[in-house]
Each structure stands twice: as C-alpha cells, then as structure tokens.
Amino acid sequence: MSCCLMFDCAVKEKVIIYIPKYREFNVLVPDGGSSFITIMYCPWCASKLPSPLRDAWFDILDELGCEPGDKDIPPEMQTDIWWRDKGL
C-alpha cells in the first residue's frame, strides 16, 4: 500500500492512521476529540490510495446479523483477513 517514503513515514509515526479491517487511511482532526478524516490520495505524491472498505465491512456484519461490538463477530472480521481472503 506504500506509495512514497513520506507516506510510509507518516503511517509509521501515526500522523496517518491505518485501520486494517477497513483498509482505511485517516488523518486525526486536532480538536481534542477522536474525529478523523479519511483520505483517498497521498498528501505528498498524490497517488490514489486503495478504496476503503468500511461500508462493505458493515454490509457483511448486517448479513451475519451482527452489530459492531458484538462478541459473535467472526475473528477474521476484526482484521484485514476478511477482505484479503476475498481478493479485494
């Protein structure tokens, strides 16, 4: 998922937060809360990042009859395994 050295450094330093189960890159909003902005392009080289899968994750939870935070959510849904196994 790396597009450039600056992006790699930003993820490593947690300037950009990567959420594997959603395949999502976010920048925290510096307002003292937990808000974030999902980014679709690298801020340094302008490369398009992989499409986030948050909506697909919630769709699958609905199909399974689960809600976020349920103890019955399959373990693979808590990681990137679910979308990697599907070749997404």
N, C-alpha and C positions, 0 to 999 in steps of 0.2 A: 504494500500500500504506500510505500515511500515514493515521493515524487522528487524531493530535493533534500539536501543536507539541512537547510534551515527548518523545514517541516519536521524532519526526524528529531532535531534538537528541541523544537517546541513541544513535541509529544513527550519526549524523554523528560523534559523539565516541567511538564504538566501545565504549560501555557495553553496547549491544546489538549483537551481531554478526549481520549478514545474510549468508547463504550463498545466492547467486542460483541455482545449479544445483539446489539442493534446495528453494528458496523457503521458507527456514527462518530463524527469528529465535531467537538464543541469547543466554544470559547466561553469561559465564565464571564458573566456580567459583574463588574466590580461595584456592586451596590450593597454588599454586606450580606446578601441572601444567597440562594442556591440556583438562581436563574442562569440560563446559558443560551447561547445562540448556536444553532447547528450550521456548520459551514459546508458548502458544496464544492469550493475551489480553494486551492492552496493560496494563502495570502502572499506568498513570496514568489512563486513561479507561475501562478495562475492555472496550474494543471487541474483538470476536473478530478475530484475525489470519487471513490466508489459510492454509489447511491446508498443512502441509509435504508435500513430495513425495519425501522421501528414499527411502521404500520403493519407490515407483514407479520411481525412478532405478535402484535396484539390480535391480528386476524386468526393466527394459529391458536392462541390462547382461547379465543371465542369458540373455535371449532372443538377444542378439547373440553370446553365447559369450565374453564378456569378463569380466575381473576388474578391480577397482579398481586403478589404476596401470598397466594395460596400455597399450602405445603404440598399439594398434589401436582405442581408444575414439574414436568419431567426435567431431570438434571441437565440434559443437553440443551434445554431452552434457556438455561442460566449462563450459557457460554456461547461462543461462536460456532459450536459444533452443528447446531440445527441448520444454519444457512450454508455452512461449508459442505455438509453431507448432501444438501440439495443442489450443490453446484451454483449457488447464487453468487 
